[in-house]
Amino acid sequence: MLGVGVALLAFMIYQIGPGNIIQEFDKLGFYGLLVLVPYFFVYLFDALAWQLTLGDKARDVVFSKYFFIRTAGEAVNNITPSAYMGGEPVKAYLLQKHGIPMTDGLASVVIAKTTVVIAQILFVLLGVSIALLGQPSNYELLYGAVLVIVFLAAAMTFLIFVQRRGMFFGALRLLEGLRIPAGFLKRREDQLKIIDSIILKFYAQHRTALFFSLLFFFLGWLVGSLEIYWLVRFLDLPIDLPAAVTLEALTTVVRAAVFFIPGSLGVQEGGNILLFAAYGFSPVTAMTFSIIRRVREAIWIGIGLLYLAKQELRMPEYL
């Protein structure tokens, strides 16, 4: 899948023309670096939102640790074809190194994943609503919007349902019912029950924290729209914030839909070209934005992996 993505990306760059893309970068100049700024605040809001999901234990670890641990987890999410779930156990594992029990850490990442999905649904609804108000006769957009909303709402409903039924202990029972070997989970049956009870307790006793976690995740999605807005404005092209919100909302849907390709490489760029074209922007502008986004992703992935490596290294005492 990674090979397919690389080939698709190379083909699109060839068709658009590397020279045309370089000219767009020349127009940006120093402003191209400023486009990278919004996602610092996205990561900041996301770390705040995740910290709140630990409830009473939220203050046991300094905020900077949440920021870098989440960055490490998101790096793993981005480079593995795991439906953006592969980095979640990594976050709980790194939290354990700072004194947070694994049961609480796993419960927090499940709650955070739930709230971030709900926030994404609200963000996509906002973006789609803006698009439909601006283009009420675009039936293709309407049908696509309905499908996206139904899919995301179904995902949210499923997440809440399994958590109320006991997500981890229920997974063990499901595997046993299917006669699939689950010795690893069976030996940790008591811990699975504890994780499920922590999740239910949080929803029952920390509703204010749940609300603000949802709010911070939503603000994170919203701030991400500035990446598109600033790029297009720096290229002296017309765009307003509502259009940027719509484009960002729909690009997140494209990315989520092709999770089986590491980093959504190639497919994300193709989706950006189609979405930007709907707003009258050229493939060159779309590819320029895509490359800048890839640079930003690479920077944050690098920071996350370096932090992960630092936590795992055991330097000799004489060093």
C-alpha positions as CSV (number, residue, x, y, z in Angstrom):
1,M,0.0,0.0,0.0
2,L,2.9,2.3,0.8
3,G,4.4,1.5,-2.6
4,V,1.0,2.3,-4.3
5,G,0.8,5.6,-2.5
6,V,4.4,6.6,-3.5
7,A,3.7,5.7,-7.1
8,L,0.4,7.7,-7.1
9,L,2.1,10.7,-5.6
10,A,5.0,10.6,-8.0
11,F,2.6,10.4,-11.0
12,M,0.5,13.4,-9.8
13,I,3.7,15.5,-9.3
14,Y,4.8,14.5,-12.8
15,Q,1.4,15.4,-14.4
16,I,1.2,18.8,-12.6
17,G,4.9,19.6,-13.3
18,P,7.6,20.0,-10.7
19,G,8.5,23.4,-12.2
20,N,5.0,24.7,-11.6
21,I,5.1,23.5,-7.9
22,I,8.5,25.1,-7.4
23,Q,7.2,28.4,-8.7
24,E,4.4,28.3,-6.1
25,F,6.9,27.8,-3.4
26,D,8.9,30.8,-4.7
27,K,5.7,32.9,-4.3
28,L,5.4,31.8,-0.7
29,G,9.0,32.5,0.4
30,F,9.3,33.0,4.1
31,Y,5.5,32.7,4.5
32,G,5.7,29.0,3.7
33,L,7.2,28.5,7.2
34,L,4.4,30.4,8.9
35,V,1.9,27.8,7.4
36,L,3.5,25.3,9.8
37,V,2.6,27.3,12.9
38,P,-1.2,26.4,13.3
39,Y,-0.5,22.8,14.1
40,F,1.5,23.6,17.1
41,F,-1.7,24.9,18.6
42,V,-3.6,21.9,17.3
43,Y,-1.2,19.6,19.3
44,L,-1.5,22.0,22.3
45,F,-5.3,21.8,22.3
46,D,-5.2,18.0,21.8
47,A,-2.8,17.5,24.7
48,L,-5.1,19.6,26.9
49,A,-8.1,17.6,25.8
50,W,-6.3,14.3,26.5
51,Q,-5.0,15.4,29.9
52,L,-8.6,16.1,31.1
53,T,-9.6,12.5,30.3
54,L,-7.4,11.3,33.2
55,G,-9.8,12.8,35.7
56,D,-8.3,12.9,39.2
57,K,-4.9,11.8,38.0
58,A,-4.6,14.6,35.4
59,R,-2.3,16.7,37.6
60,D,0.0,13.8,38.5
61,V,2.1,14.5,35.3
62,V,3.3,17.9,34.1
63,F,1.6,19.2,31.0
64,S,4.7,19.2,28.8
65,K,4.8,15.4,29.2
66,Y,1.3,15.0,27.9
67,F,2.3,17.2,24.9
68,F,5.3,15.1,24.0
69,I,3.7,11.7,24.8
70,R,0.8,12.6,22.6
71,T,3.2,13.7,19.8
72,A,4.9,10.3,20.1
73,G,1.7,8.4,19.9
74,E,0.4,10.4,16.9
75,A,3.7,9.8,15.2
76,V,3.1,6.0,15.5
77,N,-0.5,6.6,14.3
78,N,0.7,8.4,11.2
79,I,3.3,5.9,10.1
80,T,1.3,2.7,10.7
81,P,-1.8,1.4,8.8
82,S,-3.7,0.9,12.0
83,A,-6.8,3.1,11.5
84,Y,-5.0,5.7,13.7
85,M,-5.2,3.3,16.7
86,G,-1.6,2.0,16.8
87,G,-0.2,4.9,18.7
88,E,-2.9,4.8,21.5
89,P,-1.3,1.9,23.5
90,V,2.0,3.7,23.1
91,K,0.6,6.8,24.9
92,A,-0.6,4.6,27.8
93,Y,2.8,2.9,27.9
94,L,4.7,6.2,28.1
95,L,2.4,7.5,30.7
96,Q,3.2,4.5,32.8
97,K,6.8,5.6,32.8
98,H,5.7,8.8,34.6
99,G,3.7,7.1,37.3
100,I,0.3,6.7,35.7
101,P,-1.0,3.1,36.0
102,M,-1.5,1.3,32.7
103,T,-5.2,0.8,33.5
104,D,-5.7,4.5,33.9
105,G,-3.6,5.3,30.8
106,L,-5.5,2.9,28.6
107,A,-8.8,4.2,29.9
108,S,-7.7,7.8,29.1
109,V,-6.8,7.0,25.5
110,V,-10.1,5.3,24.9
111,I,-12.0,8.2,26.3
112,A,-9.8,10.7,24.4
113,K,-10.4,8.7,21.1
114,T,-14.1,8.8,21.7
115,T,-14.2,12.6,22.3
116,V,-11.9,13.3,19.4
117,V,-14.2,11.3,17.1
118,I,-17.2,13.2,18.4
119,A,-15.4,16.5,17.9
120,Q,-14.5,15.4,14.4
121,I,-18.1,14.6,13.6
122,L,-19.1,18.1,14.9
123,F,-16.3,19.7,12.8
124,V,-17.3,17.8,9.7
125,L,-21.0,18.7,10.2
126,L,-19.9,22.4,10.5
127,G,-17.8,22.2,7.3
128,V,-20.5,20.4,5.4
129,S,-23.2,22.8,6.6
130,I,-21.1,25.7,5.4
131,A,-20.6,24.0,2.0
132,L,-24.3,23.3,1.5
133,L,-25.3,26.9,2.5
134,G,-22.8,28.2,-0.1
135,Q,-23.7,25.7,-2.8
136,P,-27.2,24.5,-2.1
137,S,-27.7,23.1,-5.6
138,N,-24.6,20.8,-5.4
139,Y,-26.4,17.5,-5.1
140,E,-23.2,15.4,-5.3
141,L,-21.9,17.3,-2.3
142,L,-25.2,16.7,-0.5
143,Y,-25.1,12.9,-1.1
144,G,-21.5,12.8,-0.1
145,A,-22.2,14.8,3.0
146,V,-25.0,12.5,4.1
147,L,-22.8,9.4,3.6
148,V,-20.0,11.0,5.7
149,I,-22.3,12.0,8.5
150,V,-24.0,8.6,8.6
151,F,-20.7,6.8,8.7
152,L,-19.2,9.0,11.4
153,A,-22.4,8.9,13.5
154,A,-22.4,5.1,13.3
155,A,-18.8,5.0,14.4
156,M,-19.6,7.3,17.4
157,T,-22.6,5.2,18.4
158,F,-20.6,2.0,18.2
159,L,-17.8,3.5,20.3
160,I,-20.2,4.6,23.0
161,F,-22.1,1.3,22.9
162,V,-19.1,-0.9,23.4
163,Q,-17.8,1.2,26.2
164,R,-21.1,1.1,28.1
165,R,-21.1,-2.7,27.7
166,G,-17.5,-3.0,28.9
167,M,-15.1,-2.6,26.0
168,F,-12.1,-4.5,27.1
169,F,-13.8,-7.3,29.1
170,G,-16.3,-7.6,26.2
171,A,-13.5,-8.0,23.7
172,L,-12.2,-11.0,25.8
173,R,-15.6,-12.6,25.9
174,L,-16.0,-12.1,22.2
175,L,-12.7,-13.8,21.5
176,E,-13.6,-16.7,23.8
177,G,-17.0,-17.0,22.1
178,L,-15.3,-17.2,18.7
179,R,-12.8,-19.8,20.1
180,I,-9.9,-17.5,19.3
181,P,-6.9,-18.0,21.6
182,A,-6.8,-15.0,24.1
183,G,-4.4,-16.2,26.8
184,F,-2.7,-12.8,27.0
185,L,-6.1,-11.1,27.8
186,K,-7.4,-13.9,29.9
187,R,-4.4,-13.6,32.3
188,R,-5.3,-9.9,32.7
189,E,-9.0,-10.3,33.1
190,D,-9.1,-8.4,36.4
191,Q,-7.2,-5.5,34.8
192,L,-9.6,-5.4,31.9
193,K,-12.5,-5.0,34.3
194,I,-10.7,-2.2,36.1
195,I,-10.2,-0.3,32.8
196,D,-13.9,-0.6,31.9
197,S,-14.9,0.6,35.4
198,I,-12.5,3.6,35.1
199,I,-14.1,4.6,31.8
200,L,-17.6,4.3,33.1
201,K,-16.7,6.2,36.3
202,F,-15.2,9.0,34.2
203,Y,-18.3,9.5,32.2
204,A,-20.5,9.5,35.3
205,Q,-18.3,11.7,37.6
206,H,-16.3,14.0,35.3
207,R,-18.8,15.4,33.0
208,T,-17.3,18.9,33.1
209,A,-13.9,17.5,32.2
210,L,-15.6,15.5,29.4
211,F,-17.2,18.7,28.0
212,F,-13.9,20.6,28.0
213,S,-12.1,17.7,26.5
214,L,-14.6,17.7,23.6
215,L,-14.3,21.5,23.4
216,F,-10.5,21.5,23.2
217,F,-10.5,18.7,20.5
218,F,-13.0,20.7,18.5
219,L,-10.9,23.8,18.8
220,G,-7.9,21.7,17.6
221,W,-9.8,20.7,14.4
222,L,-10.9,24.3,13.9
223,V,-7.4,25.8,14.3
224,G,-6.2,23.3,11.7
225,S,-8.2,25.2,9.1
226,L,-5.8,28.1,9.4
227,E,-3.2,26.0,7.6
228,I,-5.2,26.0,4.4
229,Y,-6.4,29.6,4.9
230,W,-2.9,31.0,5.4
231,L,-1.4,29.1,2.5
232,V,-4.0,30.2,0.0
233,R,-3.9,33.8,1.2
234,F,-0.1,33.9,1.0
235,L,-0.4,32.8,-2.6
236,D,-2.6,35.9,-3.2
237,L,-5.6,33.7,-4.0
238,P,-9.2,34.4,-2.7
239,I,-10.4,32.3,0.2
240,D,-12.4,33.0,3.4
241,L,-12.3,31.2,6.7
242,P,-15.6,29.3,6.1
243,A,-14.3,27.8,2.9
244,A,-11.0,26.9,4.7
245,V,-13.1,25.1,7.4
246,T,-15.0,23.1,4.8
247,L,-11.8,22.1,2.9
248,E,-10.1,21.0,6.2
249,A,-13.2,19.1,7.3
250,L,-13.4,17.2,4.0
251,T,-9.7,16.5,3.9
252,T,-9.9,14.8,7.3
253,V,-12.7,12.5,5.9
254,V,-10.5,11.6,2.9
255,R,-7.6,10.8,5.3
256,A,-9.7,8.7,7.6
257,A,-11.2,6.7,4.7
258,V,-7.8,5.5,3.4
259,F,-6.2,4.5,6.8
260,F,-4.8,1.3,5.3
261,I,-2.2,3.3,3.4
262,P,0.5,4.5,5.8
263,G,0.2,8.3,6.1
264,S,-2.6,8.2,3.4
265,L,0.3,8.9,1.0
266,G,-0.8,9.7,-2.5
267,V,-4.5,9.3,-1.9
268,Q,-4.6,12.3,0.4
269,E,-2.9,14.4,-2.2
270,G,-5.4,13.2,-4.9
271,G,-8.3,14.1,-2.5
272,N,-6.9,17.5,-2.0
273,I,-6.7,18.2,-5.7
274,L,-10.4,17.2,-6.1
275,L,-11.5,19.3,-3.1
276,F,-9.5,22.4,-4.1
277,A,-10.8,22.1,-7.6
278,A,-14.4,22.4,-6.3
279,Y,-13.4,25.8,-4.9
280,G,-11.7,26.9,-8.1
281,F,-8.1,26.3,-7.1
282,S,-5.6,24.8,-9.5
283,P,-3.9,21.4,-9.0
284,V,-0.7,23.3,-8.5
285,T,-2.1,25.1,-5.5
286,A,-3.5,21.8,-4.1
287,M,-0.2,20.0,-4.5
288,T,1.8,22.9,-3.0
289,F,-0.5,22.7,0.1
290,S,-0.1,18.9,0.2
291,I,3.7,19.1,0.1
292,I,3.7,21.7,2.9
293,R,1.4,19.6,5.0
294,R,3.7,16.6,4.4
295,V,6.7,18.7,5.6
296,R,4.7,19.6,8.7
297,E,3.7,16.0,9.3
298,A,7.3,14.9,8.9
299,I,8.5,17.5,11.4
300,W,6.0,16.4,14.1
301,I,6.6,12.7,13.4
302,G,10.3,13.3,13.8
303,I,9.7,15.1,17.1
304,G,7.4,12.3,18.3
305,L,9.8,9.5,17.3
306,L,12.8,11.3,18.9
307,Y,10.9,11.6,22.2
308,L,9.9,7.9,22.0
309,A,13.5,6.9,21.4
310,K,14.7,9.1,24.2
311,Q,12.2,7.4,26.6
312,E,13.4,4.0,25.5
313,L,17.2,4.7,25.6
314,R,19.2,3.5,28.5
315,M,22.5,5.3,28.4
316,P,25.5,3.8,30.2
317,E,26.2,5.5,33.5
318,Y,29.7,6.6,32.4
319,L,28.0,8.7,29.7
